[in-house]
Amino acid sequence: MKIKQIAVFLENKKGRLAEVTRVLSEAGVNIRALSLADTADFGILRLIVNDTEKALAALKIKEFVAQVNEVIAVEIEDKPGGLSKILDVFEKENINIEYMYAFVEKHVDNAIVIFRTDEHQKMIDVLGKHKIGIVSNDVLKNL
């Protein structure tokens, strides 16, 4: 199952990240996971939140450039080799990973890793074939 992720384009200047988190906080949006990548001029903040529509609306009101795209959240054993095992499956099945980021949730025993690929359905099929847990939007909202 694919989940929704918000990508926010930020000028690389002091205070912009704090401003995004303040806007989301004021809108009552909880950040479940995030990743920040930057260059000299701008950054891309990727967010998984408990209410994608509310977050996107709040960011757009404050004139942030933001868009929603789809990623896949996968449950991985939170122990040495857990990530390696999943990446070995992707390598054998010839799935390219564009980017990924992870978080560990205090209420579950496994880590959750967010994957972005250009072959979502193939990844979903491979995960099912190998009996690897996929996390839904509803589960992430309730963590």
MIDREN-953834 format. One line per 2 residues: number of its first residue (from 1); their letters; for each residue x, y, z of N, C-alpha, C. Coordinates in nm, 2 decimals, decimal comma. Each point is the difference from the previous one (the first is absolute). Example, Ala and Ser with C-alpha at 12.3 -4.5 7.8 and 13.67 -1.06 7.14 Angstrom:
# MIDREN-953834
1) AS) 1,32 -0,57 0,78 -0,09 0,12 0,00 0,09 0,12 0,00 | -0,04 0,11 -0,07 0,09 0,11 0,00 -0,08 0,11 0,08;
This chain:
# MIDREN-953834
1) MK) 0,08 -0,12 0,00 -0,08 0,12 0,00 0,09 0,12 0,00 | -0,04 0,10 -0,08 0,08 0,12 -0,01 -0,06 0,10 0,11;
3) IK) 0,09 0,08 0,05 -0,04 0,10 0,10 0,04 0,14 -0,06 | -0,07 0,10 0,06 0,03 0,14 -0,05 0,11 0,06 0,08;
5) QI) 0,08 0,07 -0,07 0,12 0,08 0,06 -0,01 0,14 -0,06 | 0,03 0,10 0,08 0,00 0,13 -0,04 0,15 0,04 -0,02;
7) AV) 0,03 0,06 -0,12 0,13 0,06 -0,02 -0,01 0,15 0,00 | 0,08 0,06 0,08 0,00 0,15 0,02 0,13 0,05 -0,05;
9) FL) 0,00 0,10 -0,10 0,12 0,06 -0,05 0,03 0,12 0,08 | 0,12 0,00 0,06 0,03 0,11 0,10 0,13 0,08 -0,05;
11) EN) -0,01 0,13 0,01 0,13 0,07 -0,02 0,09 -0,04 0,11 | 0,13 -0,01 -0,04 0,10 -0,04 0,10 0,04 0,13 0,08;
13) KK) -0,08 0,04 0,09 0,03 0,11 0,09 -0,06 -0,02 0,14 | 0,06 0,06 0,09 -0,03 -0,02 0,15 -0,15 0,02 0,02;
15) GR) -0,06 -0,09 0,08 -0,13 0,02 0,05 -0,11 -0,07 -0,09 | 0,03 -0,04 -0,12 -0,10 -0,05 -0,09 -0,06 -0,14 0,05;
17) LA) 0,09 -0,08 0,05 -0,05 -0,13 0,06 -0,08 0,02 0,12 | 0,04 0,09 0,09 -0,08 0,03 0,12 -0,14 0,06 -0,04;
19) EV) 0,00 0,08 -0,11 -0,13 0,05 -0,05 -0,09 -0,11 -0,04 | 0,05 -0,09 -0,08 -0,09 -0,12 -0,04 -0,05 -0,07 0,12;
21) TR) 0,08 -0,03 0,10 -0,05 -0,08 0,11 -0,10 0,08 0,08 | 0,02 0,13 0,01 -0,09 0,09 0,07 -0,14 0,00 -0,07;
23) VL) 0,00 0,01 -0,13 -0,12 0,00 -0,08 -0,08 -0,13 0,02 | 0,07 -0,11 0,00 -0,06 -0,13 0,02 -0,05 -0,01 0,14;
25) SE) 0,07 0,04 0,10 -0,04 0,00 0,14 -0,13 0,08 0,02 | 0,00 0,12 -0,05 -0,12 0,08 0,01 -0,12 -0,06 -0,07;
27) AG) 0,02 -0,08 -0,10 -0,11 -0,06 -0,07 -0,04 -0,13 0,07 | 0,07 -0,04 0,10 -0,03 -0,13 0,08 0,05 -0,12 -0,08;
29) VN) 0,10 0,01 -0,08 0,05 -0,11 -0,08 0,12 -0,06 0,07 | 0,00 -0,13 0,02 0,11 -0,07 0,06 0,09 -0,06 -0,10;
31) IR) 0,13 0,03 0,01 0,10 -0,06 -0,09 0,04 -0,13 0,05 | -0,02 -0,10 -0,09 0,04 -0,14 0,03 0,14 -0,04 -0,04;
33) AL) 0,05 0,05 -0,11 0,13 -0,02 -0,05 0,04 0,11 -0,09 | 0,13 0,03 -0,01 0,05 0,10 -0,09 0,14 -0,03 -0,05;
35) SL) 0,03 0,07 -0,11 0,13 -0,01 -0,06 0,03 0,14 -0,06 | 0,12 0,05 0,02 0,04 0,13 -0,06 0,13 -0,02 -0,08;
37) AD) -0,01 0,04 -0,13 0,12 -0,01 -0,08 0,02 0,14 -0,05 | 0,12 0,05 -0,01 0,03 0,13 -0,05 0,11 0,02 -0,10;
39) TA) -0,01 0,11 -0,07 0,11 0,04 -0,08 0,04 0,14 0,05 | 0,09 0,07 -0,07 0,04 0,13 0,04 -0,12 0,10 0,00;
41) DF) -0,09 -0,01 -0,09 -0,11 0,10 -0,01 -0,14 -0,04 0,06 | -0,03 -0,13 0,00 -0,13 -0,04 0,05 0,01 -0,14 0,06;
43) GI) -0,11 -0,04 0,07 -0,01 -0,13 0,06 -0,13 -0,06 -0,03 | -0,01 -0,13 0,01 -0,13 -0,07 -0,02 -0,03 -0,07 0,13;
45) LR) -0,11 0,04 0,07 -0,04 -0,06 0,12 -0,11 -0,10 -0,04 | 0,02 -0,12 0,04 -0,10 -0,11 -0,03 -0,06 -0,04 0,13;
47) LI) -0,14 0,00 0,00 -0,07 -0,02 0,13 -0,11 -0,11 -0,02 | -0,01 -0,08 0,10 -0,11 -0,09 0,02 -0,08 0,06 0,12;
49) VN) -0,12 0,03 -0,01 -0,08 0,07 0,10 -0,13 -0,08 0,03 | -0,06 0,04 0,11 -0,13 -0,07 0,03 -0,12 0,05 -0,08;
51) DT) 0,01 0,12 -0,06 -0,11 0,05 -0,09 0,06 0,07 -0,11 | 0,02 -0,07 -0,11 0,07 0,06 -0,12 -0,08 0,12 -0,06;
53) EK) -0,13 -0,01 -0,01 -0,08 0,11 -0,06 0,01 0,13 0,08 | -0,01 -0,02 0,14 0,00 0,12 0,08 0,14 0,06 0,00;
55) AL) 0,11 -0,08 0,00 0,13 0,05 -0,01 0,03 0,08 -0,13 | -0,04 -0,06 -0,11 0,02 0,06 -0,13 -0,08 0,13 -0,01;
57) AA) -0,12 0,01 0,05 -0,08 0,12 0,00 0,07 0,11 0,09 | 0,05 -0,04 0,12 0,06 0,10 0,08 0,13 0,05 -0,06;
59) LK) 0,08 -0,08 -0,06 0,12 0,04 -0,06 -0,02 0,09 -0,12 | -0,11 -0,03 -0,08 -0,03 0,08 -0,12 -0,05 0,14 0,04;
61) IK) -0,07 0,01 0,11 -0,05 0,13 0,05 0,12 0,09 0,04 | 0,10 -0,06 0,05 0,13 0,08 0,03 0,09 0,00 -0,11;
63) EF) -0,04 -0,03 -0,12 0,07 0,01 -0,13 0,13 -0,09 -0,01 | -0,01 -0,11 0,07 0,11 -0,10 -0,03 -0,03 -0,07 -0,12;
65) VA) 0,11 -0,04 -0,08 -0,02 -0,08 -0,11 0,01 -0,14 0,05 | -0,12 -0,07 -0,02 -0,01 -0,14 0,06 -0,08 -0,08 -0,10;
67) QV) 0,03 -0,13 0,00 -0,08 -0,09 -0,08 -0,01 -0,14 0,06 | -0,09 -0,07 -0,03 -0,02 -0,14 0,05 0,05 -0,10 -0,10;
69) NE) 0,07 -0,10 0,04 0,04 -0,11 -0,08 -0,02 -0,13 0,08 | 0,02 -0,11 -0,07 -0,02 -0,13 0,07 0,13 -0,07 0,02;
71) VI) 0,01 -0,06 0,12 0,11 -0,08 0,04 -0,05 -0,13 0,06 | 0,08 -0,09 0,03 -0,04 -0,13 0,07 0,07 -0,01 0,13;
73) AV) -0,08 -0,03 0,10 0,06 -0,02 0,14 0,00 -0,15 0,03 | 0,12 -0,04 0,04 0,02 -0,15 0,02 0,05 -0,02 0,15;
75) EI) -0,06 -0,10 0,06 0,04 -0,04 0,13 0,13 -0,09 -0,01 | 0,10 0,04 0,08 0,13 -0,08 -0,01 0,03 -0,03 0,15;
77) ED) 0,06 -0,12 0,01 0,04 -0,04 0,14 0,10 0,10 0,05 | -0,02 0,05 0,12 0,09 0,10 0,06 0,11 -0,08 0,07;
79) KP) 0,09 -0,05 -0,08 0,12 -0,07 0,05 0,11 0,00 -0,11 | 0,12 -0,03 0,04 0,11 -0,01 -0,10 -0,04 -0,09 -0,12;
81) GG) 0,01 0,05 -0,12 -0,03 -0,07 -0,12 -0,14 0,01 -0,05 | -0,09 0,07 0,07 -0,14 0,01 -0,04 -0,01 0,08 -0,13;
83) LS) 0,07 0,11 -0,01 0,00 0,08 -0,13 0,07 -0,08 -0,11 | 0,11 -0,06 0,03 0,08 -0,07 -0,10 -0,09 -0,11 -0,06;
85) KI) -0,08 -0,07 0,08 -0,08 -0,11 -0,06 -0,10 0,06 -0,10 | -0,06 0,11 0,03 -0,10 0,06 -0,10 0,07 0,05 -0,12;
87) LD) 0,11 0,07 0,02 0,08 0,05 -0,12 0,05 -0,11 -0,09 | 0,04 -0,11 0,06 0,04 -0,12 -0,08 -0,12 -0,05 -0,09;
89) VF) -0,12 0,00 0,06 -0,12 -0,04 -0,08 -0,01 0,10 -0,12 | 0,01 0,13 0,03 -0,02 0,10 -0,11 0,11 -0,02 -0,11;
91) EK) 0,12 -0,03 0,05 0,11 -0,02 -0,10 -0,03 -0,12 -0,09 | -0,04 -0,11 0,06 -0,02 -0,12 -0,07 -0,12 0,01 -0,10;
93) EN) -0,10 0,09 0,04 -0,12 0,02 -0,08 0,02 0,12 -0,10 | 0,12 0,06 0,00 0,03 0,11 -0,09 -0,09 0,12 0,02;
95) IN) -0,01 0,04 0,13 -0,08 0,12 0,03 0,10 0,11 0,04 | -0,01 0,11 -0,06 0,08 0,12 0,03 -0,06 0,08 0,10;
97) IE) 0,07 0,04 0,10 -0,05 0,09 0,11 0,05 0,14 -0,03 | -0,09 0,10 -0,02 0,04 0,14 -0,02 0,05 0,06 0,12;
99) YM) -0,07 -0,02 0,11 0,04 0,05 0,14 -0,08 -0,08 0,10 | 0,05 0,01 0,12 -0,07 -0,06 0,12 0,03 0,07 0,12;
101) YA) -0,08 -0,02 0,10 0,03 0,05 0,14 -0,08 -0,08 0,09 | 0,04 0,00 0,13 -0,06 -0,10 0,10 -0,04 0,07 0,12;
103) FV) -0,08 -0,06 0,08 -0,03 0,04 0,14 -0,03 -0,12 0,08 | 0,02 0,00 0,13 -0,04 -0,10 0,09 -0,11 0,05 0,08;
105) EK) -0,11 -0,08 0,01 -0,11 0,04 0,08 0,00 -0,07 0,13 | -0,03 0,08 0,10 0,02 -0,05 0,14 -0,11 -0,10 0,04;
107) HV) -0,11 -0,02 -0,08 -0,11 -0,09 0,03 0,01 -0,13 -0,08 | 0,09 -0,02 -0,08 0,02 -0,12 -0,08 0,14 -0,05 0,01;
109) DN) 0,02 -0,13 -0,03 0,13 -0,06 0,01 0,09 0,02 -0,12 | -0,06 0,04 -0,11 0,07 0,01 -0,13 0,03 0,15 -0,03;
111) AI) 0,10 0,02 -0,08 0,02 0,13 -0,06 -0,09 0,02 -0,12 | -0,02 0,12 -0,04 -0,08 0,02 -0,12 0,09 0,08 -0,10;
113) VI) 0,02 -0,04 -0,12 0,08 0,06 -0,10 -0,09 0,05 -0,11 | 0,02 0,12 -0,04 -0,07 0,06 -0,12 0,09 -0,02 -0,12;
115) FR) -0,06 -0,05 -0,11 0,07 -0,02 -0,12 -0,07 0,07 -0,12 | 0,08 0,07 -0,08 -0,05 0,06 -0,12 0,07 -0,07 -0,12;
117) TD) -0,08 -0,05 -0,09 0,05 -0,07 -0,12 -0,09 0,05 -0,12 | 0,05 -0,03 -0,12 -0,08 0,03 -0,12 -0,08 -0,12 -0,04;
119) EH) 0,00 -0,10 0,08 -0,08 -0,12 -0,03 -0,08 -0,05 0,13 | -0,09 0,09 0,04 -0,08 -0,03 0,12 -0,07 -0,14 -0,01;
121) QK) -0,07 -0,03 -0,10 -0,08 -0,12 -0,01 0,10 -0,12 0,01 | 0,11 0,00 -0,07 0,09 -0,11 0,00 0,06 -0,02 0,14;
123) MI) 0,03 0,11 0,07 0,04 -0,01 0,14 -0,10 -0,06 0,09 | -0,13 0,04 -0,02 -0,11 -0,05 0,08 -0,01 -0,15 -0,02;
125) DV) 0,01 -0,04 -0,13 -0,01 -0,14 -0,04 0,11 -0,08 0,07 | 0,12 0,05 -0,01 0,12 -0,07 0,05 -0,01 -0,01 0,16;
127) LG) -0,05 0,10 0,06 -0,01 0,00 0,15 -0,10 -0,11 0,03 | -0,11 -0,01 -0,07 -0,10 -0,10 0,03 0,05 -0,14 -0,03;
129) KH) 0,07 -0,01 -0,10 0,06 -0,13 -0,04 0,10 -0,05 0,11 | 0,07 0,09 0,06 0,10 -0,04 0,11 -0,06 0,02 0,14;
131) KI) -0,13 0,02 0,01 -0,07 0,01 0,12 0,06 0,11 0,10 | 0,03 0,12 -0,06 0,05 0,11 0,07 -0,11 0,10 0,02;
133) GI) -0,01 0,04 0,13 -0,12 0,09 0,04 0,01 0,14 -0,06 | -0,11 0,04 -0,06 -0,02 0,13 -0,05 -0,09 0,08 0,10;
135) VS) 0,04 0,12 0,03 -0,08 0,08 0,09 -0,09 0,10 -0,07 | -0,12 0,01 0,04 -0,10 0,08 -0,06 -0,01 0,14 0,06;
137) ND) -0,06 0,09 -0,07 -0,02 0,14 0,05 -0,07 0,00 0,13 | -0,10 -0,09 0,01 -0,08 -0,01 0,13 0,08 -0,04 0,12;
139) VL) 0,09 -0,09 -0,02 0,09 -0,05 0,10 0,10 0,11 0,04 | 0,05 0,07 -0,10 0,10 0,11 0,04 -0,07 0,11 0,07;
141) KN) -0,13 0,03 -0,03 -0,07 0,11 0,06 -0,02 -0,03 0,15 | -0,01 -0,13 0,03 -0,03 -0,04 0,14 0,12 -0,03 0,08;
143) L) 0,12 0,00 -0,05 0,12 -0,03 0,07 0,03 0,12 0,10;
